[in-house]
Amino acid sequence: MASRKSRTEKRQRAKGRRSTGLNPMIKVWGIVISIVISLVLLIIFIDEYQINQGFPSLIKKRQYDPYIPQRGTEATPDTNKHQVRASQIEQGQTDSPRNSPSQKPNMCGAIIIDDLGLDWAIAQECISLDLPIACSILPNMPYSTKIAERAHQNGKIVMAHIPMETIDETKMKQSLPWLLVGMSLSTIETTIDTIIAEIHHAQGANNHTGSRFTADRTGMKDVLSCLKKRGMFFIDSRTTTETLAFQIAQSMGIPSAERQVFFDNMDDDDKIRDEFERFIQLIIRDKSAIAIGHTKPKTLALLKEYGPIFKQKGITIVPVTSLLSPPYSTDQLARKR
Protein backbone atom coordinates (compact mmCIF):
# COMPACT_ATOMS: atom_id res chain seq x y z
CA MET A 1 0.00 0.00 0.00
CA ALA A 2 2.82 2.36 0.92
CA SER A 3 4.71 1.55 -2.25
CA ARG A 4 1.61 2.22 -4.35
CA LYS A 5 1.17 5.57 -2.64
CA SER A 6 4.83 6.36 -3.24
CA ARG A 7 4.52 5.57 -6.96
CA THR A 8 1.43 7.78 -7.23
CA GLU A 9 3.24 10.68 -5.60
CA LYS A 10 6.22 10.23 -7.94
CA ARG A 11 3.93 10.34 -11.00
CA GLN A 12 2.22 13.50 -9.71
CA ARG A 13 5.58 15.19 -9.06
CA ALA A 14 6.80 14.25 -12.58
CA LYS A 15 3.60 15.55 -14.11
CA GLY A 16 4.01 18.79 -12.19
CA ARG A 17 7.56 19.18 -13.46
CA ARG A 18 6.44 18.62 -17.07
CA SER A 19 3.64 21.16 -16.82
CA THR A 20 5.93 23.63 -15.11
CA GLY A 21 8.53 23.20 -17.94
CA LEU A 22 5.87 23.68 -20.63
CA ASN A 23 4.87 27.19 -19.57
CA PRO A 24 8.30 28.78 -20.23
CA MET A 25 8.42 27.16 -23.70
CA ILE A 26 5.05 28.62 -24.60
CA LYS A 27 6.27 32.03 -23.50
CA VAL A 28 9.47 31.71 -25.56
CA TRP A 29 7.57 30.75 -28.71
CA GLY A 30 5.11 33.57 -28.12
CA ILE A 31 7.98 36.04 -27.95
CA VAL A 32 9.57 34.61 -31.12
CA ILE A 33 6.31 34.84 -33.07
CA SER A 34 5.76 38.43 -31.87
CA ILE A 35 9.26 39.41 -32.99
CA VAL A 36 8.75 37.84 -36.44
CA ILE A 37 5.42 39.63 -36.94
CA SER A 38 6.96 42.92 -35.81
CA LEU A 39 9.86 42.50 -38.27
CA VAL A 40 7.49 41.75 -41.17
CA LEU A 41 5.43 44.86 -40.41
CA LEU A 42 8.60 46.93 -40.09
CA ILE A 43 9.87 45.68 -43.49
CA ILE A 44 6.53 46.54 -45.12
CA PHE A 45 6.61 50.02 -43.57
CA ILE A 46 10.21 50.62 -44.68
CA ASP A 47 9.40 49.37 -48.19
CA GLU A 48 6.48 51.78 -48.57
CA TYR A 49 8.68 54.62 -47.32
CA GLN A 50 11.44 53.61 -49.75
CA ILE A 51 9.04 53.62 -52.73
CA ASN A 52 7.79 57.11 -51.85
CA GLN A 53 11.36 58.36 -51.53
CA GLY A 54 12.18 57.22 -55.05
CA PHE A 55 14.02 53.96 -54.42
CA PRO A 56 13.23 50.49 -55.80
CA SER A 57 10.87 48.31 -53.80
CA LEU A 58 12.46 45.54 -51.74
CA ILE A 59 9.52 43.18 -51.95
CA LYS A 60 7.04 44.31 -54.61
CA LYS A 61 7.55 42.81 -58.04
CA ARG A 62 5.43 43.12 -61.17
CA GLN A 63 5.88 40.35 -63.65
CA TYR A 64 5.96 41.38 -67.29
CA ASP A 65 7.60 39.52 -70.10
CA PRO A 66 10.91 41.27 -70.73
CA TYR A 67 11.34 42.83 -74.14
CA ILE A 68 14.60 41.78 -75.81
CA PRO A 69 14.74 43.28 -79.30
CA GLN A 70 16.33 41.09 -81.94
CA ARG A 71 17.67 42.13 -85.28
CA GLY A 72 14.86 43.57 -87.32
CA THR A 73 12.17 42.65 -84.78
CA GLU A 74 11.77 45.74 -82.57
CA ALA A 75 8.29 46.47 -81.36
CA THR A 76 6.79 48.55 -84.14
CA PRO A 77 3.49 50.36 -83.82
CA ASP A 78 0.33 49.55 -85.71
CA THR A 79 0.88 51.86 -88.67
CA ASN A 80 -2.87 52.15 -89.28
CA LYS A 81 -3.49 53.43 -85.77
CA HIS A 82 -0.36 55.14 -84.60
CA GLN A 83 1.98 56.03 -87.48
CA VAL A 84 2.67 59.75 -87.34
CA ARG A 85 2.79 61.02 -90.88
CA ALA A 86 4.77 63.80 -92.46
CA SER A 87 1.45 65.49 -93.29
CA GLN A 88 1.21 66.42 -89.60
CA ILE A 89 4.21 68.74 -89.82
CA GLU A 90 3.18 72.22 -88.75
CA GLN A 91 4.74 75.40 -90.12
CA GLY A 92 6.66 77.60 -87.68
CA GLN A 93 6.34 75.34 -84.69
CA THR A 94 9.40 76.62 -82.86
CA ASP A 95 11.33 79.83 -82.59
CA SER A 96 14.52 78.37 -84.10
CA PRO A 97 14.97 78.37 -87.90
CA ARG A 98 16.49 74.89 -87.62
CA ASN A 99 13.27 73.68 -86.02
CA SER A 100 10.92 75.30 -88.54
CA PRO A 101 10.93 73.51 -91.88
CA SER A 102 9.81 75.83 -94.66
CA GLN A 103 7.85 73.11 -96.42
CA LYS A 104 6.47 69.67 -95.78
CA PRO A 105 8.97 67.02 -96.88
CA ASN A 106 7.68 63.99 -98.74
CA MET A 107 9.75 61.62 -96.63
CA CYS A 108 11.14 62.60 -93.27
CA GLY A 109 12.74 61.13 -90.20
CA ALA A 110 13.64 62.35 -86.74
CA ILE A 111 16.58 61.28 -84.58
CA ILE A 112 16.98 61.41 -80.80
CA ILE A 113 20.29 60.83 -79.02
CA ASP A 114 19.73 59.40 -75.53
CA ASP A 115 21.84 59.19 -72.37
CA LEU A 116 23.66 62.50 -72.67
CA GLY A 117 25.04 63.96 -69.46
CA LEU A 118 28.04 61.91 -68.42
CA ASP A 119 30.60 62.84 -71.09
CA TRP A 120 31.12 66.45 -72.20
CA ALA A 121 33.28 65.62 -75.23
CA ILE A 122 30.73 63.17 -76.69
CA ALA A 123 27.95 65.69 -76.06
CA GLN A 124 29.83 68.35 -78.01
CA GLU A 125 30.26 65.90 -80.88
CA CYS A 126 26.51 65.20 -80.92
CA ILE A 127 25.58 68.86 -80.75
CA SER A 128 27.95 69.71 -83.60
CA LEU A 129 26.28 67.24 -85.98
CA ASP A 130 24.80 68.93 -89.03
CA LEU A 131 21.44 67.30 -88.33
CA PRO A 132 18.48 68.61 -86.30
CA ILE A 133 18.78 65.87 -83.70
CA ALA A 134 17.09 66.04 -80.30
CA CYS A 135 19.38 65.76 -77.27
CA SER A 136 17.79 63.65 -74.54
CA ILE A 137 19.69 64.32 -71.33
CA LEU A 138 19.84 62.21 -68.18
CA PRO A 139 19.39 64.08 -64.89
CA ASN A 140 21.87 63.97 -62.02
CA MET A 141 24.86 63.64 -64.34
CA PRO A 142 28.04 65.79 -64.17
CA TYR A 143 27.22 67.78 -67.34
CA SER A 144 23.42 67.61 -67.52
CA THR A 145 22.79 71.34 -67.21
CA LYS A 146 25.83 72.39 -69.25
CA ILE A 147 24.85 70.11 -72.14
CA ALA A 148 21.26 71.38 -72.06
CA GLU A 149 22.47 74.97 -72.31
CA ARG A 150 24.91 74.23 -75.14
CA ALA A 151 22.36 72.19 -77.11
CA HIS A 152 19.80 74.97 -76.83
CA GLN A 153 22.34 77.58 -77.93
CA ASN A 154 23.06 75.47 -81.02
CA GLY A 155 19.41 75.15 -82.04
CA LYS A 156 18.96 71.53 -80.92
CA ILE A 157 15.80 70.33 -79.23
CA VAL A 158 16.42 69.54 -75.55
CA MET A 159 14.59 66.64 -73.93
CA ALA A 160 14.56 65.23 -70.41
CA HIS A 161 15.49 61.55 -70.40
CA ILE A 162 13.34 60.46 -67.46
CA PRO A 163 14.55 57.32 -65.61
CA MET A 164 11.70 54.85 -65.15
CA GLU A 165 11.58 51.50 -63.39
CA THR A 166 12.68 48.52 -65.45
CA ILE A 167 12.12 44.80 -65.10
CA ASP A 168 15.88 44.26 -65.04
CA GLU A 169 16.77 45.96 -61.77
CA THR A 170 20.49 45.51 -62.43
CA LYS A 171 20.07 48.47 -64.81
CA MET A 172 18.91 50.66 -61.91
CA LYS A 173 22.25 50.90 -60.14
CA GLN A 174 22.92 54.43 -61.38
CA SER A 175 22.20 57.20 -58.91
CA LEU A 176 19.25 58.59 -60.83
CA PRO A 177 15.85 59.97 -59.77
CA TRP A 178 13.91 56.85 -60.74
CA LEU A 179 10.15 56.86 -61.20
CA LEU A 180 8.81 53.65 -59.69
CA VAL A 181 5.55 51.75 -59.95
CA GLY A 182 3.42 52.58 -56.91
CA MET A 183 4.79 56.09 -56.37
CA SER A 184 2.33 58.74 -55.26
CA LEU A 185 1.37 61.52 -57.65
CA SER A 186 3.01 64.11 -55.40
CA THR A 187 6.31 62.20 -55.42
CA ILE A 188 6.20 61.84 -59.22
CA GLU A 189 5.46 65.55 -59.60
CA THR A 190 8.31 66.54 -57.28
CA THR A 191 10.72 64.23 -59.12
CA ILE A 192 9.77 65.63 -62.53
CA ASP A 193 10.10 69.21 -61.26
CA THR A 194 13.60 68.40 -60.00
CA ILE A 195 14.57 66.89 -63.37
CA ILE A 196 13.23 69.83 -65.38
CA ALA A 197 14.94 72.32 -63.06
CA GLU A 198 18.26 70.65 -63.89
CA ILE A 199 17.72 70.17 -67.62
CA HIS A 200 17.14 73.71 -68.80
CA HIS A 201 15.09 74.39 -71.95
CA ALA A 202 13.56 70.88 -72.00
CA GLN A 203 10.65 70.96 -74.44
CA GLY A 204 9.73 67.31 -74.04
CA ALA A 205 10.72 64.00 -72.51
CA ASN A 206 11.17 60.32 -73.21
CA ASN A 207 11.68 57.32 -70.95
CA HIS A 208 15.07 55.96 -69.91
CA THR A 209 14.56 52.16 -69.62
CA GLY A 210 11.04 51.83 -68.13
CA SER A 211 9.97 48.32 -69.21
CA ARG A 212 8.03 48.00 -65.94
CA PHE A 213 6.88 51.59 -65.45
CA THR A 214 5.60 52.30 -68.97
CA ALA A 215 3.36 49.24 -68.70
CA ASP A 216 1.72 50.65 -65.56
CA ARG A 217 -1.36 52.66 -66.50
CA THR A 218 -1.67 54.62 -63.26
CA GLY A 219 1.97 55.63 -63.16
CA MET A 220 2.06 56.72 -66.80
CA LYS A 221 -1.13 58.76 -66.42
CA ASP A 222 0.45 60.60 -63.50
CA VAL A 223 3.69 61.27 -65.40
CA LEU A 224 1.91 62.46 -68.52
CA SER A 225 -0.44 64.72 -66.56
CA CYS A 226 2.66 66.37 -65.05
CA LEU A 227 4.20 66.87 -68.50
CA LYS A 228 0.92 68.20 -69.92
CA LYS A 229 0.72 70.83 -67.16
CA ARG A 230 4.17 72.01 -68.19
CA GLY A 231 3.37 72.14 -71.92
CA MET A 232 5.84 69.36 -72.79
CA PHE A 233 5.65 66.62 -75.42
CA PHE A 234 6.44 62.92 -74.88
CA ILE A 235 8.18 60.27 -76.97
CA ASP A 236 7.59 56.64 -76.03
CA SER A 237 10.97 54.91 -76.33
CA ARG A 238 9.14 51.56 -76.48
CA THR A 239 11.47 49.52 -74.28
CA THR A 240 8.74 46.89 -73.95
CA THR A 241 5.95 45.61 -76.16
CA GLU A 242 3.66 46.08 -73.13
CA THR A 243 4.11 49.86 -73.06
CA LEU A 244 0.98 51.98 -72.64
CA ALA A 245 2.78 55.33 -72.76
CA PHE A 246 1.97 56.47 -76.31
CA GLN A 247 -1.60 55.19 -76.13
CA ILE A 248 -2.25 57.12 -72.90
CA ALA A 249 -0.52 60.27 -74.18
CA GLN A 250 -2.74 60.24 -77.28
CA SER A 251 -5.88 59.76 -75.18
CA MET A 252 -4.85 62.80 -73.09
CA GLY A 253 -4.23 64.99 -76.14
CA ILE A 254 -0.53 65.35 -75.42
CA PRO A 255 1.74 65.96 -78.44
CA SER A 256 3.47 62.59 -78.68
CA ALA A 257 4.98 59.90 -80.85
CA GLU A 258 6.81 56.60 -80.49
CA ARG A 259 10.14 55.43 -81.80
CA GLN A 260 10.33 52.89 -84.58
CA VAL A 261 14.08 52.16 -84.64
CA PHE A 262 16.83 51.71 -82.06
CA PHE A 263 20.08 52.29 -83.97
CA ASP A 264 22.37 50.66 -81.44
CA ASN A 265 20.40 48.43 -79.12
CA MET A 266 22.96 45.74 -79.96
CA ASP A 267 26.56 46.85 -79.69
CA ASP A 268 27.72 45.45 -83.01
CA ASP A 269 28.98 47.65 -85.84
CA ASP A 270 27.29 45.69 -88.64
CA LYS A 271 23.97 45.53 -86.82
CA ILE A 272 24.05 49.26 -86.10
CA ARG A 273 24.55 49.89 -89.82
CA ASP A 274 21.67 47.49 -90.56
CA GLU A 275 19.41 49.60 -88.34
CA PHE A 276 20.37 52.77 -90.22
CA GLU A 277 19.34 50.99 -93.43
CA ARG A 278 16.11 49.83 -91.82
CA PHE A 279 15.41 53.43 -90.75
CA ILE A 280 15.66 54.49 -94.40
CA GLN A 281 13.38 51.68 -95.57
CA LEU A 282 10.73 52.52 -92.95
CA ILE A 283 10.73 56.16 -94.02
CA ILE A 284 10.38 55.17 -97.69
CA ARG A 285 7.52 52.83 -96.80
CA ASP A 286 5.67 54.92 -94.18
CA LYS A 287 6.82 58.44 -95.14
CA SER A 288 8.15 59.08 -91.62
CA ALA A 289 9.93 57.36 -88.74
CA ILE A 290 11.63 58.17 -85.46
CA ALA A 291 14.94 56.61 -84.44
CA ILE A 292 16.79 56.64 -81.13
CA GLY A 293 20.53 56.28 -80.81
CA HIS A 294 22.99 56.52 -77.96
CA THR A 295 26.36 58.06 -77.30
CA LYS A 296 28.34 55.27 -78.96
CA PRO A 297 31.27 56.05 -81.27
CA LYS A 298 29.90 53.88 -84.10
CA THR A 299 26.49 55.55 -83.92
CA LEU A 300 28.00 59.03 -84.09
CA ALA A 301 30.28 58.02 -86.96
CA LEU A 302 27.33 56.64 -88.94
CA LEU A 303 25.24 59.75 -88.29
CA LYS A 304 27.98 61.74 -90.02
CA GLU A 305 28.24 59.21 -92.83
CA TYR A 306 24.49 58.93 -93.44
CA GLY A 307 23.77 62.68 -93.54
CA PRO A 308 24.48 62.84 -97.31
CA ILE A 309 22.89 59.41 -97.86
CA PHE A 310 19.59 60.61 -96.41
CA LYS A 311 19.62 63.51 -98.88
CA GLN A 312 20.43 61.20 -101.82
CA LYS A 313 17.40 59.08 -100.90
CA GLY A 314 15.15 62.14 -100.79
CA ILE A 315 14.79 61.93 -97.00
CA THR A 316 14.73 65.06 -94.85
CA ILE A 317 15.80 64.76 -91.23
CA VAL A 318 13.49 67.02 -89.25
CA PRO A 319 13.19 67.99 -85.57
CA VAL A 320 11.22 65.40 -83.62
CA THR A 321 8.67 68.12 -82.78
CA SER A 322 7.64 68.02 -86.46
CA LEU A 323 6.40 64.44 -86.14
CA LEU A 324 4.17 64.80 -83.09
CA SER A 325 0.44 64.26 -82.97
CA PRO A 326 -1.38 66.45 -82.10
CA PRO A 327 0.96 69.15 -83.44
CA TYR A 328 3.29 70.82 -80.96
CA SER A 329 4.25 74.45 -80.58
CA THR A 330 6.74 76.04 -78.20
CA ASP A 331 3.97 78.53 -77.41
CA GLN A 332 2.49 75.76 -75.26
CA LEU A 333 5.73 75.57 -73.31
CA ALA A 334 5.99 79.33 -72.85
CA ARG A 335 2.41 79.65 -71.61
CA LYS A 336 2.81 76.98 -68.94
CA ARG A 337 6.20 77.89 -67.47
C-alpha positions as CSV (number, residue, x, y, z in Angstrom):
1,M,0.0,0.0,0.0
2,A,2.8,2.4,0.9
3,S,4.7,1.6,-2.3
4,R,1.6,2.2,-4.3
5,K,1.2,5.6,-2.6
6,S,4.8,6.4,-3.2
7,R,4.5,5.6,-7.0
8,T,1.4,7.8,-7.2
9,E,3.2,10.7,-5.6
10,K,6.2,10.2,-7.9
11,R,3.9,10.3,-11.0
12,Q,2.2,13.5,-9.7
13,R,5.6,15.2,-9.1
14,A,6.8,14.3,-12.6
15,K,3.6,15.6,-14.1
16,G,4.0,18.8,-12.2
17,R,7.6,19.2,-13.5
18,R,6.4,18.6,-17.1
19,S,3.6,21.2,-16.8
20,T,5.9,23.6,-15.1
21,G,8.5,23.2,-17.9
22,L,5.9,23.7,-20.6
23,N,4.9,27.2,-19.6
24,P,8.3,28.8,-20.2
25,M,8.4,27.2,-23.7
26,I,5.0,28.6,-24.6
27,K,6.3,32.0,-23.5
28,V,9.5,31.7,-25.6
29,W,7.6,30.8,-28.7
30,G,5.1,33.6,-28.1
31,I,8.0,36.0,-27.9
32,V,9.6,34.6,-31.1
33,I,6.3,34.8,-33.1
34,S,5.8,38.4,-31.9
35,I,9.3,39.4,-33.0
36,V,8.7,37.8,-36.4
37,I,5.4,39.6,-36.9
38,S,7.0,42.9,-35.8
39,L,9.9,42.5,-38.3
40,V,7.5,41.8,-41.2
41,L,5.4,44.9,-40.4
42,L,8.6,46.9,-40.1
43,I,9.9,45.7,-43.5
44,I,6.5,46.5,-45.1
45,F,6.6,50.0,-43.6
46,I,10.2,50.6,-44.7
47,D,9.4,49.4,-48.2
48,E,6.5,51.8,-48.6
49,Y,8.7,54.6,-47.3
50,Q,11.4,53.6,-49.8
51,I,9.0,53.6,-52.7
52,N,7.8,57.1,-51.9
53,Q,11.4,58.4,-51.5
54,G,12.2,57.2,-55.0
55,F,14.0,54.0,-54.4
56,P,13.2,50.5,-55.8
57,S,10.9,48.3,-53.8
58,L,12.5,45.5,-51.7
59,I,9.5,43.2,-51.9
60,K,7.0,44.3,-54.6
61,K,7.6,42.8,-58.0
62,R,5.4,43.1,-61.2
63,Q,5.9,40.4,-63.7
64,Y,6.0,41.4,-67.3
65,D,7.6,39.5,-70.1
66,P,10.9,41.3,-70.7
67,Y,11.3,42.8,-74.1
68,I,14.6,41.8,-75.8
69,P,14.7,43.3,-79.3
70,Q,16.3,41.1,-81.9
71,R,17.7,42.1,-85.3
72,G,14.9,43.6,-87.3
73,T,12.2,42.6,-84.8
74,E,11.8,45.7,-82.6
75,A,8.3,46.5,-81.4
76,T,6.8,48.5,-84.1
77,P,3.5,50.4,-83.8
78,D,0.3,49.5,-85.7
79,T,0.9,51.9,-88.7
80,N,-2.9,52.1,-89.3
81,K,-3.5,53.4,-85.8
82,H,-0.4,55.1,-84.6
83,Q,2.0,56.0,-87.5
84,V,2.7,59.7,-87.3
85,R,2.8,61.0,-90.9
86,A,4.8,63.8,-92.5
87,S,1.4,65.5,-93.3
88,Q,1.2,66.4,-89.6
89,I,4.2,68.7,-89.8
90,E,3.2,72.2,-88.8
91,Q,4.7,75.4,-90.1
92,G,6.7,77.6,-87.7
93,Q,6.3,75.3,-84.7
94,T,9.4,76.6,-82.9
95,D,11.3,79.8,-82.6
96,S,14.5,78.4,-84.1
97,P,15.0,78.4,-87.9
98,R,16.5,74.9,-87.6
99,N,13.3,73.7,-86.0
100,S,10.9,75.3,-88.5
101,P,10.9,73.5,-91.9
102,S,9.8,75.8,-94.7
103,Q,7.9,73.1,-96.4
104,K,6.5,69.7,-95.8
105,P,9.0,67.0,-96.9
106,N,7.7,64.0,-98.7
107,M,9.7,61.6,-96.6
108,C,11.1,62.6,-93.3
109,G,12.7,61.1,-90.2
110,A,13.6,62.4,-86.7
111,I,16.6,61.3,-84.6
112,I,17.0,61.4,-80.8
113,I,20.3,60.8,-79.0
114,D,19.7,59.4,-75.5
115,D,21.8,59.2,-72.4
116,L,23.7,62.5,-72.7
117,G,25.0,64.0,-69.5
118,L,28.0,61.9,-68.4
119,D,30.6,62.8,-71.1
120,W,31.1,66.4,-72.2
121,A,33.3,65.6,-75.2
122,I,30.7,63.2,-76.7
123,A,28.0,65.7,-76.1
124,Q,29.8,68.3,-78.0
125,E,30.3,65.9,-80.9
126,C,26.5,65.2,-80.9
127,I,25.6,68.9,-80.8
128,S,28.0,69.7,-83.6
129,L,26.3,67.2,-86.0
130,D,24.8,68.9,-89.0
131,L,21.4,67.3,-88.3
132,P,18.5,68.6,-86.3
133,I,18.8,65.9,-83.7
134,A,17.1,66.0,-80.3
135,C,19.4,65.8,-77.3
136,S,17.8,63.7,-74.5
137,I,19.7,64.3,-71.3
138,L,19.8,62.2,-68.2
139,P,19.4,64.1,-64.9
140,N,21.9,64.0,-62.0
141,M,24.9,63.6,-64.3
142,P,28.0,65.8,-64.2
143,Y,27.2,67.8,-67.3
144,S,23.4,67.6,-67.5
145,T,22.8,71.3,-67.2
146,K,25.8,72.4,-69.3
147,I,24.8,70.1,-72.1
148,A,21.3,71.4,-72.1
149,E,22.5,75.0,-72.3
150,R,24.9,74.2,-75.1
151,A,22.4,72.2,-77.1
152,H,19.8,75.0,-76.8
153,Q,22.3,77.6,-77.9
154,N,23.1,75.5,-81.0
155,G,19.4,75.1,-82.0
156,K,19.0,71.5,-80.9
157,I,15.8,70.3,-79.2
158,V,16.4,69.5,-75.6
159,M,14.6,66.6,-73.9
160,A,14.6,65.2,-70.4
161,H,15.5,61.5,-70.4
162,I,13.3,60.5,-67.5
163,P,14.6,57.3,-65.6
164,M,11.7,54.8,-65.2
165,E,11.6,51.5,-63.4
166,T,12.7,48.5,-65.4
167,I,12.1,44.8,-65.1
168,D,15.9,44.3,-65.0
169,E,16.8,46.0,-61.8
170,T,20.5,45.5,-62.4
171,K,20.1,48.5,-64.8
172,M,18.9,50.7,-61.9
173,K,22.3,50.9,-60.1
174,Q,22.9,54.4,-61.4
175,S,22.2,57.2,-58.9
176,L,19.2,58.6,-60.8
177,P,15.8,60.0,-59.8
178,W,13.9,56.8,-60.7
179,L,10.1,56.9,-61.2
180,L,8.8,53.7,-59.7
181,V,5.5,51.8,-60.0
182,G,3.4,52.6,-56.9
183,M,4.8,56.1,-56.4
184,S,2.3,58.7,-55.3
185,L,1.4,61.5,-57.7
186,S,3.0,64.1,-55.4
187,T,6.3,62.2,-55.4
188,I,6.2,61.8,-59.2
189,E,5.5,65.5,-59.6
190,T,8.3,66.5,-57.3
191,T,10.7,64.2,-59.1
192,I,9.8,65.6,-62.5
193,D,10.1,69.2,-61.3
194,T,13.6,68.4,-60.0
195,I,14.6,66.9,-63.4
196,I,13.2,69.8,-65.4
197,A,14.9,72.3,-63.1
198,E,18.3,70.7,-63.9
199,I,17.7,70.2,-67.6
200,H,17.1,73.7,-68.8
201,H,15.1,74.4,-72.0
202,A,13.6,70.9,-72.0
203,Q,10.7,71.0,-74.4
204,G,9.7,67.3,-74.0
205,A,10.7,64.0,-72.5
206,N,11.2,60.3,-73.2
207,N,11.7,57.3,-71.0
208,H,15.1,56.0,-69.9
209,T,14.6,52.2,-69.6
210,G,11.0,51.8,-68.1
211,S,10.0,48.3,-69.2
212,R,8.0,48.0,-65.9
213,F,6.9,51.6,-65.4
214,T,5.6,52.3,-69.0
215,A,3.4,49.2,-68.7
216,D,1.7,50.6,-65.6
217,R,-1.4,52.7,-66.5
218,T,-1.7,54.6,-63.3
219,G,2.0,55.6,-63.2
220,M,2.1,56.7,-66.8
221,K,-1.1,58.8,-66.4
222,D,0.4,60.6,-63.5
223,V,3.7,61.3,-65.4
224,L,1.9,62.5,-68.5
225,S,-0.4,64.7,-66.6
226,C,2.7,66.4,-65.0
227,L,4.2,66.9,-68.5
228,K,0.9,68.2,-69.9
229,K,0.7,70.8,-67.2
230,R,4.2,72.0,-68.2
231,G,3.4,72.1,-71.9
232,M,5.8,69.4,-72.8
233,F,5.6,66.6,-75.4
234,F,6.4,62.9,-74.9
235,I,8.2,60.3,-77.0
236,D,7.6,56.6,-76.0
237,S,11.0,54.9,-76.3
238,R,9.1,51.6,-76.5
239,T,11.5,49.5,-74.3
240,T,8.7,46.9,-73.9
241,T,6.0,45.6,-76.2
242,E,3.7,46.1,-73.1
243,T,4.1,49.9,-73.1
244,L,1.0,52.0,-72.6
245,A,2.8,55.3,-72.8
246,F,2.0,56.5,-76.3
247,Q,-1.6,55.2,-76.1
248,I,-2.2,57.1,-72.9
249,A,-0.5,60.3,-74.2
250,Q,-2.7,60.2,-77.3
251,S,-5.9,59.8,-75.2
252,M,-4.8,62.8,-73.1
253,G,-4.2,65.0,-76.1
254,I,-0.5,65.3,-75.4
255,P,1.7,66.0,-78.4
256,S,3.5,62.6,-78.7
257,A,5.0,59.9,-80.8
258,E,6.8,56.6,-80.5
259,R,10.1,55.4,-81.8
260,Q,10.3,52.9,-84.6
261,V,14.1,52.2,-84.6
262,F,16.8,51.7,-82.1
263,F,20.1,52.3,-84.0
264,D,22.4,50.7,-81.4
265,N,20.4,48.4,-79.1
266,M,23.0,45.7,-80.0
267,D,26.6,46.9,-79.7
268,D,27.7,45.5,-83.0
269,D,29.0,47.6,-85.8
270,D,27.3,45.7,-88.6
271,K,24.0,45.5,-86.8
272,I,24.1,49.3,-86.1
273,R,24.5,49.9,-89.8
274,D,21.7,47.5,-90.6
275,E,19.4,49.6,-88.3
276,F,20.4,52.8,-90.2
277,E,19.3,51.0,-93.4
278,R,16.1,49.8,-91.8
279,F,15.4,53.4,-90.7
280,I,15.7,54.5,-94.4
281,Q,13.4,51.7,-95.6
282,L,10.7,52.5,-92.9
283,I,10.7,56.2,-94.0
284,I,10.4,55.2,-97.7
285,R,7.5,52.8,-96.8
286,D,5.7,54.9,-94.2
287,K,6.8,58.4,-95.1
288,S,8.1,59.1,-91.6
289,A,9.9,57.4,-88.7
290,I,11.6,58.2,-85.5
291,A,14.9,56.6,-84.4
292,I,16.8,56.6,-81.1
293,G,20.5,56.3,-80.8
294,H,23.0,56.5,-78.0
295,T,26.4,58.1,-77.3
296,K,28.3,55.3,-79.0
297,P,31.3,56.0,-81.3
298,K,29.9,53.9,-84.1
299,T,26.5,55.5,-83.9
300,L,28.0,59.0,-84.1
301,A,30.3,58.0,-87.0
302,L,27.3,56.6,-88.9
303,L,25.2,59.7,-88.3
304,K,28.0,61.7,-90.0
305,E,28.2,59.2,-92.8
306,Y,24.5,58.9,-93.4
307,G,23.8,62.7,-93.5
308,P,24.5,62.8,-97.3
309,I,22.9,59.4,-97.9
310,F,19.6,60.6,-96.4
311,K,19.6,63.5,-98.9
312,Q,20.4,61.2,-101.8
313,K,17.4,59.1,-100.9
314,G,15.2,62.1,-100.8
315,I,14.8,61.9,-97.0
316,T,14.7,65.1,-94.8
317,I,15.8,64.8,-91.2
318,V,13.5,67.0,-89.2
319,P,13.2,68.0,-85.6
320,V,11.2,65.4,-83.6
321,T,8.7,68.1,-82.8
322,S,7.6,68.0,-86.5
323,L,6.4,64.4,-86.1
324,L,4.2,64.8,-83.1
325,S,0.4,64.3,-83.0
326,P,-1.4,66.4,-82.1
327,P,1.0,69.1,-83.4
328,Y,3.3,70.8,-81.0
329,S,4.3,74.5,-80.6
330,T,6.7,76.0,-78.2
331,D,4.0,78.5,-77.4
332,Q,2.5,75.8,-75.3
333,L,5.7,75.6,-73.3
334,A,6.0,79.3,-72.8
335,R,2.4,79.6,-71.6
336,K,2.8,77.0,-68.9
337,R,6.2,77.9,-67.5
